[in-house]
């Protein structure tokens, strides 16, 4: 899926949106939403995949009419994404309630989208399963300078993965929440530490033997503030020292007078500053797209794997998780990883969860193994994501190995 194609369609949508004001939700759906779904790879001409006025199992009769989802995307006959569509001029605030009811009533749906064609709000269930979050984990606004299309590309048909979406949303939500909590607790420039923080410190193992009451908390406020300030200063000094060392060893040194500034943090839907999340690149998504195509056309897509936690066999599903060290492709759980890809490096490689001797026997002509690394014993040098198509035997061998290991764990 091309990010440039999404940008081109977004521009077309912005161009035609003024003429749709006052024409209602159906016109918005046809002229603004369906073109974007087409760009994301969904078959908008197939009512079995992109289904307008979808009648789900929860549909009930009201005045002899059934409730219907404005738009649903079904894959292999199973609903996966629900849309609540509003006319282009509608402010979306307060319109997520009906979408939540539909989402919560359909266990197979993992993504809910509230949109007026120009603004897209994405919801999932990062807390209780099948309970839609009250806040969107991502908002794409086509009229904004940062349109949010990079994240939107994660939801294309060729790379659609419920677990990857949920994992990404959880990362965004809780990284922001934890960062805000720590900022509130540890930014002590104009105040003392909170009572909760002091009590937590004093109740830590081997910290304070007596009873922690209000008087003890007051006595330890300046002590805790001094200790926290000292630790933060040590962390800052260590970070600056590491940056200076890295700059000194860099082959291209920056001018001495140039100030190194931190990257501006993202602004989430709730309006709070957050730590910038790991950026999944277009090349990494292409790697998953190829791996998923290999998986979908193989016998594994119809097989099961034993999950000891659930004590039963469950359908095998391919997903991905991006990290600071590699882009991971796995089945069902991140620990059950199939491949780890480093595609943006000077010497790209893909690692498989196989012994090196096994992987060597399955290598196609023209490919060679690299030295084992911390992330994978069997690493194959590649030049582009397309090389993964030639490594299908290694993918198959890894998934087979994982299935057999789970069987033996029964």
VMD Tcl script that draws the C-alpha trace (Angstrom):
set ca {
  {0.00 0.00 0.00}
  {1.42 3.38 -1.01}
  {1.37 6.28 1.42}
  {1.51 8.61 -1.57}
  {-1.76 7.11 -2.83}
  {-3.44 7.83 0.51}
  {-2.18 11.43 0.38}
  {-3.50 11.83 -3.17}
  {-6.95 10.52 -2.20}
  {-7.01 12.77 0.88}
  {-6.39 15.79 -1.38}
  {-9.22 14.72 -3.68}
  {-11.54 14.35 -0.69}
  {-10.68 17.83 0.55}
  {-11.36 19.22 -2.91}
  {-14.86 17.77 -3.23}
  {-15.99 18.08 0.42}
  {-17.36 21.70 0.21}
  {-19.91 20.65 -2.42}
  {-21.26 17.91 -0.10}
  {-22.35 20.13 2.78}
  {-26.06 19.74 3.44}
  {-26.35 16.60 1.31}
  {-26.43 14.13 4.19}
  {-24.59 11.04 5.34}
  {-25.13 8.94 2.22}
  {-23.41 11.51 -0.02}
  {-20.53 11.71 2.47}
  {-20.20 7.93 2.44}
  {-20.17 7.67 -1.35}
  {-17.91 10.63 -2.17}
  {-15.49 10.77 0.77}
  {-15.31 7.49 2.67}
  {-15.50 4.82 -0.01}
  {-12.62 6.35 -2.05}
  {-10.36 6.15 1.02}
  {-11.39 2.54 1.69}
  {-10.57 1.78 -1.94}
  {-7.11 3.33 -1.45}
  {-6.65 1.14 1.64}
  {-7.18 -1.92 -0.53}
  {-10.74 -2.92 0.32}
  {-13.09 -4.01 -2.46}
  {-15.72 -1.27 -2.29}
  {-17.66 -2.93 -5.13}
  {-18.20 -6.15 -3.17}
  {-21.09 -6.00 -0.69}
  {-19.61 -9.09 0.99}
  {-16.52 -7.07 1.97}
  {-17.58 -3.43 2.23}
  {-21.17 -3.60 3.45}
  {-23.36 -0.49 3.70}
  {-26.30 -0.64 6.12}
  {-24.95 -3.83 7.67}
  {-27.44 -5.89 9.69}
  {-25.52 -7.48 12.57}
  {-26.69 -10.10 15.06}
  {-27.67 -7.40 17.55}
  {-30.08 -5.78 15.10}
  {-33.54 -5.46 16.64}
  {-36.78 -4.29 15.19}
  {-37.95 -0.77 16.01}
  {-41.16 0.31 14.34}
  {-40.66 -2.64 11.97}
  {-37.12 -1.47 11.10}
  {-33.86 -3.15 12.02}
  {-30.91 -1.26 13.44}
  {-28.03 -1.21 10.99}
  {-24.37 -0.30 11.11}
  {-23.69 2.54 8.64}
  {-20.78 0.65 7.12}
  {-19.00 -2.61 7.95}
  {-15.94 -4.34 6.60}
  {-16.07 -8.12 6.66}
  {-13.11 -10.37 5.89}
  {-13.79 -14.02 5.08}
  {-17.42 -13.38 5.98}
  {-16.59 -12.12 9.49}
  {-17.21 -8.47 10.50}
  {-13.94 -6.80 11.55}
  {-14.50 -3.03 11.30}
  {-17.60 -0.95 12.04}
  {-18.17 2.64 10.86}
  {-20.44 5.31 12.27}
  {-20.81 7.85 9.45}
  {-21.85 11.47 9.87}
  {-22.36 14.14 7.21}
  {-19.27 16.13 6.27}
  {-20.28 19.28 8.19}
  {-21.02 17.39 11.45}
  {-18.83 17.84 14.53}
  {-18.01 14.32 15.72}
  {-17.93 15.10 19.44}
  {-20.50 13.05 21.35}
  {-21.36 10.70 18.47}
  {-19.37 7.65 19.57}
  {-22.13 6.14 21.77}
  {-23.97 4.19 19.07}
  {-20.68 2.97 17.59}
  {-19.67 1.68 21.03}
  {-22.93 -0.25 21.39}
  {-22.44 -1.96 18.03}
  {-18.73 -2.61 18.76}
  {-19.45 -4.10 22.19}
  {-22.11 -6.40 20.76}
  {-19.89 -8.02 18.12}
  {-16.91 -10.00 19.44}
  {-15.16 -10.24 16.08}
  {-15.00 -6.46 15.58}
  {-11.72 -4.97 16.79}
  {-11.80 -1.55 15.15}
  {-14.51 1.11 15.33}
  {-14.30 4.24 13.18}
  {-16.32 7.42 13.63}
  {-15.96 9.70 10.60}
  {-17.44 12.56 8.63}
  {-15.13 11.88 5.69}
  {-12.64 14.60 6.67}
  {-11.94 13.53 10.25}
  {-11.48 9.88 11.17}
  {-11.50 8.75 14.82}
  {-10.22 5.23 15.50}
  {-11.36 3.17 18.52}
  {-10.50 -0.26 19.87}
  {-10.59 -2.14 23.19}
  {-7.35 -1.62 25.12}
  {-9.04 -2.42 28.44}
  {-11.72 -5.06 28.78}
  {-12.14 -7.24 25.68}
  {-15.02 -6.20 23.40}
  {-15.60 -2.97 25.33}
  {-14.77 0.01 23.14}
  {-12.58 2.68 24.71}
  {-14.25 6.02 25.37}
  {-11.43 7.92 23.64}
  {-9.97 7.28 20.17}
  {-6.40 6.03 20.05}
  {-5.79 7.89 16.79}
  {-7.38 10.82 14.96}
  {-6.70 11.54 11.29}
  {-7.69 15.01 10.05}
  {-7.20 15.53 6.33}
  {-7.27 19.32 6.61}
  {-4.50 19.34 9.25}
  {-0.81 19.83 8.51}
  {-0.08 16.41 10.02}
  {-2.87 14.38 8.45}
  {-2.11 11.18 10.35}
  {-2.07 9.06 7.20}
  {1.05 7.14 8.28}
  {-0.94 5.55 11.09}
  {-3.99 5.17 8.86}
  {-1.96 3.00 6.48}
  {-1.77 0.36 9.26}
  {-5.46 -0.37 8.70}
  {-5.19 -1.35 5.03}
  {-6.53 -4.72 3.98}
  {-3.14 -6.23 3.10}
  {-1.70 -5.51 6.58}
  {-4.85 -5.60 8.72}
  {-4.10 -7.27 12.05}
  {-6.45 -6.93 15.04}
  {-3.72 -7.75 17.54}
  {-1.28 -5.27 16.00}
  {-3.93 -2.54 16.14}
  {-4.76 -3.31 19.75}
  {-1.09 -3.44 20.70}
  {-0.38 -0.10 19.02}
  {-3.41 1.54 20.63}
  {-2.41 0.20 24.05}
  {1.09 1.59 23.58}
  {-0.25 5.03 22.65}
  {-2.81 5.17 25.43}
  {-0.75 3.91 28.35}
  {2.53 5.52 27.34}
  {0.69 8.85 27.43}
  {-1.05 8.08 30.73}
  {2.07 6.81 32.49}
  {4.18 9.70 31.17}
  {1.61 12.21 32.43}
  {1.46 10.46 35.82}
  {5.24 10.46 36.21}
  {5.46 14.08 35.05}
  {2.89 15.11 37.66}
  {4.68 13.16 40.39}
  {8.31 13.96 39.55}
  {8.27 17.53 38.24}
  {8.99 19.15 41.62}
  {10.18 22.58 40.51}
  {7.54 24.53 42.40}
  {6.17 21.98 44.88}
  {6.88 19.05 47.16}
  {6.24 15.38 46.30}
  {2.66 14.16 46.70}
  {1.60 12.19 49.76}
  {0.92 9.10 47.62}
  {4.45 9.15 46.21}
  {6.06 9.53 49.62}
  {3.97 6.71 51.10}
  {4.91 4.46 48.16}
  {8.60 5.20 48.67}
  {8.54 4.62 52.42}
  {6.58 1.37 52.08}
  {9.15 -0.05 49.68}
  {11.16 -3.00 51.00}
  {13.89 -2.06 53.54}
  {13.04 1.64 53.33}
  {11.21 2.60 56.55}
  {10.43 0.30 59.46}
  {7.86 2.40 61.30}
  {4.22 3.21 60.64}
  {3.77 5.71 57.80}
  {1.35 8.32 59.16}
  {0.69 11.97 58.29}
  {3.51 13.26 60.50}
  {6.01 10.88 58.90}
  {4.88 11.96 55.43}
  {5.41 15.64 56.31}
  {8.86 14.91 57.75}
  {9.95 13.07 54.62}
  {8.66 15.58 52.05}
  {11.93 17.58 51.82}
  {14.00 14.39 52.06}
  {12.10 12.74 49.20}
  {12.28 15.91 47.09}
  {16.06 16.12 47.56}
  {16.49 12.44 46.64}
  {14.27 12.66 43.53}
  {16.04 15.83 42.38}
  {19.43 14.15 42.79}
  {18.39 11.10 40.77}
  {16.90 13.19 37.94}
  {20.10 15.27 37.74}
  {22.18 12.09 37.55}
  {20.00 10.77 34.72}
  {20.29 14.06 32.83}
  {24.08 14.16 33.25}
  {24.39 10.55 32.04}
  {22.19 11.26 29.02}
  {24.14 14.38 28.07}
  {27.43 12.49 28.44}
  {26.12 9.72 26.15}
  {24.99 12.28 23.55}
  {28.37 14.03 23.62}
  {30.17 10.71 23.24}
  {27.95 9.69 20.33}
  {28.45 13.06 18.62}
  {32.25 12.80 19.06}
  {32.32 9.36 17.47}
  {29.98 10.27 14.63}
  {31.65 10.46 11.20}
  {29.64 13.62 10.45}
  {29.90 15.95 13.43}
  {27.43 18.77 13.93}
  {28.55 22.39 14.20}
  {29.46 23.26 17.78}
  {26.99 26.10 17.95}
  {24.04 23.95 16.81}
  {21.63 23.21 19.61}
  {20.30 19.67 19.80}
  {16.58 19.91 20.43}
  {14.24 17.07 21.36}
  {11.63 16.13 18.83}
  {8.26 17.75 19.48}
  {5.92 15.38 21.25}
  {2.61 14.28 19.75}
  {-0.69 15.70 20.90}
  {-3.23 12.99 21.63}
  {-7.00 13.23 21.31}
  {-7.35 14.25 24.97}
  {-4.95 17.14 24.39}
  {-2.01 15.96 26.50}
  {1.67 15.79 25.59}
  {2.99 12.28 25.15}
  {6.19 10.45 24.35}
  {6.50 9.90 20.61}
  {5.75 6.23 19.84}
  {7.86 3.87 17.76}
  {7.42 4.74 14.08}
  {6.47 1.78 11.90}
  {7.77 2.52 8.40}
  {6.22 1.82 5.03}
  {8.99 -0.73 4.33}
  {8.23 -2.58 7.57}
  {4.53 -2.74 6.74}
  {5.48 -4.02 3.29}
  {7.42 -6.84 4.97}
  {4.33 -7.81 6.95}
  {2.14 -7.52 3.85}
  {4.36 -10.04 2.05}
  {4.54 -12.36 5.07}
  {0.76 -12.19 5.48}
  {0.20 -13.00 1.79}
  {2.44 -16.06 2.18}
  {0.56 -17.08 5.32}
  {-2.93 -16.52 3.85}
  {-2.12 -18.71 0.83}
  {-0.64 -21.50 2.96}
  {-2.19 -24.40 4.85}
  {-1.37 -22.64 8.14}
  {-4.17 -20.09 7.68}
  {-6.68 -22.92 8.24}
  {-4.80 -24.62 11.09}
  {-4.84 -24.25 14.88}
  {-2.21 -23.94 17.56}
  {-2.44 -25.03 21.20}
  {-2.69 -22.18 23.71}
  {-1.78 -23.42 27.20}
  {-3.33 -20.33 28.79}
  {-6.74 -21.14 27.29}
  {-6.09 -24.92 27.42}
  {-7.38 -25.42 23.89}
  {-6.48 -25.13 20.22}
  {-7.06 -21.69 18.70}
  {-6.92 -20.56 15.04}
  {-3.50 -19.39 13.94}
  {-3.34 -15.65 13.26}
  {-0.37 -13.71 11.93}
  {0.41 -10.34 13.50}
  {3.27 -7.90 14.04}
  {4.88 -5.80 16.75}
  {7.38 -3.02 16.16}
  {10.21 -2.44 18.64}
  {13.26 -0.20 18.87}
  {15.50 -3.10 17.80}
  {13.50 -4.87 15.09}
  {10.11 -5.34 13.42}
  {8.65 -8.60 14.73}
  {6.22 -10.92 12.92}
  {4.53 -13.54 15.10}
  {1.61 -15.94 15.41}
  {-0.97 -15.25 18.14}
  {1.51 -14.08 20.81}
  {4.67 -11.93 20.50}
  {6.63 -14.69 22.27}
  {5.71 -17.03 19.39}
  {7.72 -15.01 16.90}
  {8.27 -16.20 13.36}
  {10.56 -13.51 11.93}
  {12.40 -10.40 13.09}
  {13.18 -7.88 10.40}
  {15.65 -4.99 10.33}
  {14.94 -3.37 6.96}
  {16.07 0.25 7.46}
  {19.69 -0.58 8.33}
  {22.68 -0.32 5.97}
  {22.75 -4.12 5.85}
  {19.08 -5.27 6.11}
  {18.33 -8.74 7.41}
  {15.53 -11.03 8.51}
  {15.93 -13.51 11.35}
  {13.94 -16.70 11.86}
  {13.31 -18.70 15.04}
  {15.27 -21.64 13.69}
  {18.60 -23.23 14.37}
  {21.23 -21.96 11.98}
  {21.88 -25.42 10.55}
  {18.18 -25.88 9.72}
  {17.87 -22.46 8.12}
  {20.95 -23.03 5.98}
  {19.38 -26.09 4.34}
  {16.27 -24.07 3.37}
  {18.03 -21.06 1.87}
  {17.26 -20.38 -1.80}
  {20.10 -19.77 -4.23}
  {21.61 -16.31 -3.96}
  {20.96 -15.85 -0.24}
  {23.36 -16.40 2.64}
  {23.29 -16.50 6.42}
  {24.83 -13.73 8.49}
  {26.50 -14.21 11.85}
  {24.07 -14.95 14.68}
  {22.91 -11.90 16.63}
  {21.18 -11.06 19.89}
  {17.74 -11.02 18.22}
  {18.03 -14.16 16.08}
  {20.38 -17.09 15.59}
  {19.43 -17.60 11.93}
  {19.77 -14.25 10.12}
  {19.48 -13.91 6.34}
  {20.83 -10.89 4.49}
  {18.24 -9.15 2.27}
  {18.15 -6.02 0.12}
  {14.42 -5.21 0.05}
  {11.09 -6.37 1.53}
  {10.40 -8.30 -1.69}
  {13.19 -10.73 -0.75}
  {10.89 -12.20 1.88}
  {8.85 -13.81 -0.92}
  {11.83 -16.04 -1.70}
  {12.17 -17.14 1.93}
  {8.79 -18.87 2.18}
  {10.37 -22.19 3.16}
  {11.95 -20.60 6.22}
  {8.61 -19.02 7.19}
  {6.87 -22.39 6.83}
  {9.55 -24.23 8.81}
  {9.35 -21.71 11.65}
  {5.55 -21.88 11.94}
  {5.68 -25.69 11.83}
  {8.26 -25.64 14.63}
  {6.05 -23.38 16.75}
  {3.00 -25.61 16.22}
  {4.97 -28.73 17.22}
  {6.37 -27.01 20.32}
  {2.86 -26.08 21.44}
  {1.66 -29.67 20.86}
  {4.43 -30.97 23.06}
  {3.44 -28.48 25.74}
  {-0.10 -29.90 26.01}
}
mol new
graphics top color blue
foreach p $ca { graphics top sphere $p radius 0.5 }
foreach p [lrange $ca 0 end-1] q [lrange $ca 1 end] { graphics top cylinder $p $q radius 0.2 }
display resetview
